[in-house]
Amino acid sequence: MWSSELTAVILLTIECLDVGLITLSKAAMRRGMSDYVFVVYSNALAVPEKVPPPLTPSILCRIFLLGLVSCSLQMLKFIGIGYSSPTLASAMTNLIPAFTYVLAIVTRWYSSNSAVKLCPGIEFASTTPSMLNHNLLLPRSNWIIGGFLTAAAAFMVAVLLVFQTSIIRDYPAELIVTLISHIFATMQSSLVSLIAERDPSAWRLRLDMELIAVGYSGIFVVALRGAVYAMGSAPKGPVFVAMFKPAGIVIAVIMGVTFLGDKLHLGSVIGAAIIALGFYTVVWGKAKEEKMAEDIAACGVNTSSHRVPLLQNKSTEV
C-alpha cells in the first residue's frame, strides 16, 4: 500500500486537477452546456472496461448507494457553480474536513483522541478578500442559492468518504468499487437528466470548451479521483483524505494569479500560509500517530519474545 508521503503527493495532485475542473466546468456552462448532461458524460467517460468479480447483494446495494451519493454531490456542485462562481465553490471545500470529522466520530471511523491534530486543519475555513469582492458582484439571491448548494455538496463529499471507507473495509477491491459506483452514477444521473433536461440538443457536445471540460472531468478527475480516494481512505481513513480538500483554495489563488491575472491580496497570502501550516501540521500529526502505533506494536512483540524463554527455563528447572 502507499506510504504516507506518496499518498500526500497524489492527493495534492488530485486537488490541483479538481480546481481545474471547477474552472473548466464554469466555462463550459457559460457556453450553454447543461449541468445534468455534464454529470452524465463525466461519469460515463470515467467507467473503465473491466469485468468485476462476484459481489454479494449487500455490497452491491451499498455500492449503489455510493453511486447515488456521488451523483448527487456532482449535481449539487455544478448547479451551485452555475449560480455562484468557481472561487465560492473552492472556498466551500474548506467545510469538508469538519463534516468528515464529525461523521467519522459519529460512525466510529475516527478516534476522538486525534482531535487535537485536526484542529489546525479545520480552522482555515475562511474566504479571502478577492473572493468576497468577486462574489458580491453576483445577484444576492444567486449567491445564496449557490452557497447553499456548494455547502450541501461539501457535506455529501464527507458522506461519500466515510461511506466509501466502510465499503472498502468489507470488500477490499478499491478499483472494482470505483468502477461499479461510476456505472451506477452514470445510470442514476442519466435518469435524472432525462427528466430535468427536456431539450434533446443539450445532449450534443460541441467541439470546443464543452468537449474539453467533459473529457478532463471524466478521465483526469472523476475516474482518477475516485480511485485515489478509495485507495487512500482504506488505510489512512476518511478524515486523512478530507484534510487535503482545503488545499484547493491555495491552488485556486495560485492559478488565478498565474493564468487569469488576478491581483494577489495580503489576505490571500495570509490565508494560504494558514492553510499550508494547518495541512503540514495534520500530516506531521498523522505520521507521529503511525510511528507511535508501530513502536507500541514493536514493544509488545519484544515483551512477548522475552517472556517465552523465561517460562521455558522455569519449567525446565522444575
C-alpha positions as CSV (number, residue, x, y, z in Angstrom):
1,M,0.0,0.0,0.0
2,W,1.1,3.6,-0.5
3,S,3.3,5.3,2.0
4,S,2.1,8.5,3.8
5,E,4.4,10.7,1.7
6,L,3.2,9.2,-1.7
7,T,-0.4,9.4,-0.6
8,A,0.1,13.1,0.3
9,V,1.6,13.9,-3.1
10,I,-1.1,12.0,-5.0
11,L,-3.9,13.7,-3.0
12,L,-2.4,17.1,-3.6
13,T,-2.3,16.3,-7.4
14,I,-5.9,15.4,-7.3
15,E,-6.8,18.7,-5.7
16,C,-4.9,20.5,-8.5
17,L,-7.0,18.6,-11.0
18,D,-10.2,19.3,-9.1
19,V,-9.6,23.1,-9.1
20,G,-9.0,22.9,-12.9
21,L,-12.3,21.1,-13.3
22,I,-14.2,23.8,-11.4
23,T,-12.9,26.4,-13.8
24,L,-13.4,24.4,-17.0
25,S,-16.9,23.4,-16.0
26,K,-17.9,27.0,-15.4
27,A,-16.5,28.0,-18.8
28,A,-18.5,25.2,-20.5
29,M,-21.7,26.1,-18.7
30,R,-21.3,29.7,-19.8
31,R,-21.4,28.4,-23.4
32,G,-24.7,26.7,-22.7
33,M,-23.9,23.2,-21.6
34,S,-26.4,21.6,-19.3
35,D,-25.3,20.8,-15.7
36,Y,-27.2,17.4,-15.8
37,V,-25.7,16.3,-19.1
38,F,-22.2,17.2,-17.9
39,V,-22.6,14.9,-14.9
40,V,-23.8,12.0,-17.1
41,Y,-21.0,12.3,-19.6
42,S,-18.3,12.7,-16.9
43,N,-19.4,9.5,-15.1
44,A,-19.8,7.6,-18.4
45,L,-16.3,8.5,-19.5
46,A,-14.9,7.5,-16.1
47,V,-16.1,3.9,-16.4
48,P,-13.2,1.6,-17.5
49,E,-13.7,-1.6,-19.4
50,K,-13.4,-4.2,-16.7
51,V,-15.4,-7.1,-15.5
52,P,-15.9,-7.1,-11.7
53,P,-15.6,-10.3,-9.6
54,P,-18.7,-11.8,-7.9
55,L,-20.3,-9.5,-5.4
56,T,-22.7,-10.1,-2.5
57,P,-26.1,-8.4,-2.7
58,S,-25.3,-6.5,0.4
59,I,-22.1,-5.0,-1.0
60,L,-23.8,-4.3,-4.3
61,C,-26.6,-2.4,-2.6
62,R,-24.1,-0.3,-0.7
63,I,-22.1,0.5,-3.9
64,F,-25.4,1.5,-5.5
65,L,-26.0,4.0,-2.6
66,L,-22.4,5.1,-3.0
67,G,-23.1,5.9,-6.7
68,L,-26.2,7.8,-5.7
69,V,-24.2,9.9,-3.2
70,S,-21.6,10.6,-5.9
71,C,-24.2,11.5,-8.5
72,S,-26.0,13.8,-6.0
73,L,-22.9,15.7,-4.9
74,Q,-21.8,16.3,-8.5
75,M,-25.1,17.7,-9.5
76,L,-25.2,19.9,-6.4
77,K,-21.7,21.1,-7.0
78,F,-22.1,22.0,-10.7
79,I,-25.5,23.6,-10.3
80,G,-24.1,25.6,-7.4
81,I,-21.2,26.7,-9.5
82,G,-23.7,27.9,-12.2
83,Y,-25.5,30.0,-9.6
84,S,-22.3,31.4,-8.0
85,S,-18.6,31.2,-9.0
86,P,-15.6,28.7,-9.0
87,T,-14.0,30.7,-6.2
88,L,-17.0,30.2,-3.9
89,A,-17.1,26.5,-4.7
90,S,-13.4,26.2,-3.9
91,A,-14.0,28.1,-0.6
92,M,-16.8,25.7,0.4
93,T,-14.4,22.7,0.2
94,N,-12.9,24.1,3.5
95,L,-16.0,22.7,5.1
96,I,-15.3,19.1,4.0
97,P,-12.7,18.2,6.8
98,A,-15.1,19.4,9.5
99,F,-18.0,17.5,8.1
100,T,-15.9,14.4,7.6
101,Y,-14.5,14.6,11.1
102,V,-18.0,14.8,12.7
103,L,-19.3,12.0,10.5
104,A,-16.3,9.8,11.3
105,I,-16.7,10.4,15.0
106,V,-20.4,9.6,14.8
107,T,-19.8,6.4,12.8
108,R,-16.7,5.5,14.8
109,W,-14.3,5.7,11.9
110,Y,-12.0,8.0,13.8
111,S,-10.9,8.2,17.4
112,S,-11.7,11.3,19.4
113,N,-8.2,11.3,20.9
114,S,-6.9,12.5,17.5
115,A,-9.0,15.7,17.6
116,V,-6.0,17.8,18.6
117,K,-4.3,17.1,15.3
118,L,-7.4,18.1,13.4
119,C,-7.9,21.5,14.9
120,P,-5.3,23.4,12.9
121,G,-6.7,21.9,9.7
122,I,-10.3,22.9,10.4
123,E,-9.6,26.5,11.4
124,F,-8.8,27.8,8.0
125,A,-12.3,27.8,6.6
126,S,-12.1,31.4,5.6
127,T,-12.6,33.4,2.5
128,T,-10.1,35.8,1.0
129,P,-11.0,39.5,0.2
130,S,-10.6,38.8,-3.5
131,M,-13.2,36.1,-3.3
132,L,-15.6,38.3,-1.4
133,N,-15.3,41.1,-3.9
134,H,-15.9,38.7,-6.8
135,N,-18.9,37.0,-5.2
136,L,-20.6,40.2,-4.1
137,L,-20.8,41.2,-7.7
138,L,-23.3,38.4,-8.2
139,P,-27.0,38.9,-7.6
140,R,-27.6,38.3,-3.9
141,S,-30.3,35.6,-4.4
142,N,-28.0,33.6,-6.8
143,W,-25.1,33.9,-4.3
144,I,-27.2,32.5,-1.5
145,I,-28.5,29.6,-3.7
146,G,-25.0,28.8,-5.0
147,G,-23.5,28.9,-1.5
148,F,-26.2,26.6,-0.1
149,L,-25.8,24.1,-3.0
150,T,-22.0,24.0,-2.8
151,A,-22.1,23.7,1.0
152,A,-24.5,20.7,0.5
153,A,-22.1,19.2,-2.0
154,A,-19.3,19.6,0.6
155,F,-21.4,17.6,3.1
156,M,-22.1,14.9,0.5
157,V,-18.4,14.6,-0.1
158,A,-17.9,13.9,3.6
159,V,-20.7,11.3,3.4
160,L,-19.1,9.7,0.4
161,L,-15.6,9.4,2.0
162,V,-16.9,7.8,5.2
163,F,-19.3,5.5,3.4
164,Q,-16.7,4.5,0.8
165,T,-14.2,3.6,3.5
166,S,-16.8,1.3,5.2
167,I,-17.4,-0.5,1.9
168,I,-13.7,-1.0,1.2
169,R,-13.1,-2.4,4.6
170,D,-15.6,-5.1,3.9
171,Y,-14.8,-5.5,0.2
172,P,-11.1,-4.6,-0.3
173,A,-11.1,-4.1,-4.0
174,E,-10.8,-0.4,-4.5
175,L,-10.8,-0.2,-8.3
176,I,-13.8,-2.5,-8.6
177,V,-15.8,-0.5,-6.1
178,T,-14.9,2.7,-8.0
179,L,-15.9,1.1,-11.3
180,I,-19.3,-0.1,-10.2
181,S,-20.1,3.1,-8.4
182,H,-19.4,5.0,-11.6
183,I,-21.7,2.7,-13.5
184,F,-24.5,3.3,-11.1
185,A,-23.8,7.0,-11.0
186,T,-24.0,7.1,-14.8
187,M,-27.3,5.3,-14.8
188,Q,-28.7,7.5,-12.0
189,S,-27.6,10.8,-13.5
190,S,-28.9,9.7,-16.9
191,L,-32.4,9.1,-15.4
192,V,-32.4,12.5,-13.6
193,S,-31.1,14.3,-16.7
194,L,-33.8,12.7,-18.9
195,I,-36.4,14.1,-16.5
196,A,-34.8,17.5,-15.9
197,E,-33.4,18.3,-19.3
198,R,-36.2,18.1,-21.9
199,D,-34.2,19.7,-24.8
200,P,-32.6,17.0,-27.0
201,S,-30.0,19.4,-28.3
202,A,-28.5,19.7,-24.8
203,W,-27.0,16.2,-25.3
204,R,-24.9,17.2,-28.3
205,L,-21.4,18.1,-27.3
206,R,-19.8,20.9,-29.3
207,L,-16.1,20.6,-30.3
208,D,-15.0,23.4,-28.1
209,M,-14.8,24.0,-24.3
210,E,-17.7,21.6,-23.7
211,L,-15.8,18.6,-25.0
212,I,-12.6,19.6,-23.3
213,A,-14.4,20.0,-19.9
214,V,-16.2,16.7,-20.2
215,G,-13.0,14.8,-21.2
216,Y,-11.0,16.5,-18.5
217,S,-13.7,15.8,-15.9
218,G,-14.3,12.1,-16.9
219,I,-10.7,11.0,-17.3
220,F,-8.5,13.2,-15.1
221,V,-10.8,14.0,-12.3
222,V,-13.8,11.7,-11.8
223,A,-12.1,8.4,-12.6
224,L,-8.7,9.2,-11.1
225,R,-10.1,11.0,-8.1
226,G,-12.5,8.1,-7.3
227,A,-9.7,5.5,-7.5
228,V,-7.3,7.6,-5.4
229,Y,-9.9,8.4,-2.7
230,A,-10.8,4.7,-2.5
231,M,-7.1,3.6,-2.2
232,G,-6.3,6.4,0.3
233,S,-9.3,6.1,2.6
234,A,-8.9,2.4,3.3
235,P,-5.5,2.5,5.0
236,K,-5.5,6.2,6.2
237,G,-9.1,6.7,7.0
238,P,-11.7,9.2,5.5
239,V,-10.5,12.2,7.7
240,F,-7.0,12.0,6.3
241,V,-8.3,12.2,2.7
242,A,-10.6,15.0,3.5
243,M,-7.9,17.1,5.1
244,F,-6.4,17.7,1.6
245,K,-9.6,19.4,0.3
246,P,-8.9,22.9,1.6
247,A,-5.5,22.9,-0.2
248,G,-7.7,23.6,-3.3
249,I,-8.2,27.2,-2.3
250,V,-4.4,27.7,-2.2
251,I,-4.2,26.2,-5.7
252,A,-7.1,28.3,-6.9
253,V,-5.3,31.5,-5.7
254,I,-2.1,30.5,-7.5
255,M,-3.9,29.5,-10.7
256,G,-5.9,32.8,-10.6
257,V,-2.8,34.9,-10.3
258,T,-0.8,32.9,-12.9
259,F,-3.4,32.2,-15.6
260,L,-6.2,34.7,-15.0
261,G,-4.2,37.8,-14.0
262,D,-6.0,38.2,-10.6
263,K,-4.5,40.6,-8.1
264,L,-2.7,39.0,-5.1
265,H,-4.1,40.5,-1.9
266,L,-2.5,40.3,1.5
267,G,-5.5,38.3,2.8
268,S,-4.9,35.7,0.1
269,V,-1.2,35.3,1.2
270,I,-2.1,35.1,4.9
271,G,-4.9,32.6,4.2
272,A,-2.7,30.4,2.1
273,A,0.0,30.4,4.8
274,I,-2.5,29.4,7.4
275,I,-3.8,26.6,5.2
276,A,-0.3,25.4,4.5
277,L,0.5,25.4,8.2
278,G,-2.6,23.5,9.1
279,F,-2.1,21.0,6.3
280,Y,1.5,20.2,7.3
281,T,0.5,20.0,11.0
282,V,-2.1,17.4,10.2
283,V,0.4,15.4,8.0
284,W,3.0,15.6,10.8
285,G,0.5,14.5,13.4
286,K,-0.7,11.6,11.3
287,A,2.9,10.4,10.8
288,K,3.6,10.7,14.5
289,E,0.5,8.7,15.3
290,E,1.5,5.9,12.9
291,K,5.1,5.8,14.3
292,M,3.7,5.6,17.9
293,A,1.5,2.7,16.9
294,E,4.4,0.9,15.3
295,D,6.5,1.5,18.4
296,I,3.8,0.1,20.7
297,A,3.4,-2.9,18.4
298,A,7.2,-3.5,18.5
299,C,7.3,-3.2,22.3
300,G,4.5,-5.8,22.5
301,V,6.5,-8.2,20.3
302,N,9.7,-7.7,22.2
303,T,7.9,-8.3,25.6
304,S,6.3,-11.5,24.3
305,S,9.6,-12.8,23.0
306,H,11.3,-12.2,26.3
307,R,8.6,-13.9,28.3
308,V,8.6,-17.2,26.4
309,P,12.3,-18.2,27.3
310,L,11.7,-17.3,31.0
311,L,8.7,-19.6,31.1
312,Q,10.6,-22.3,29.4
313,N,13.6,-22.0,31.8
314,K,11.3,-22.1,34.8
315,S,9.5,-25.2,33.6
316,T,12.9,-26.9,32.9
317,E,14.1,-26.2,36.5
318,V,11.0,-27.7,38.0
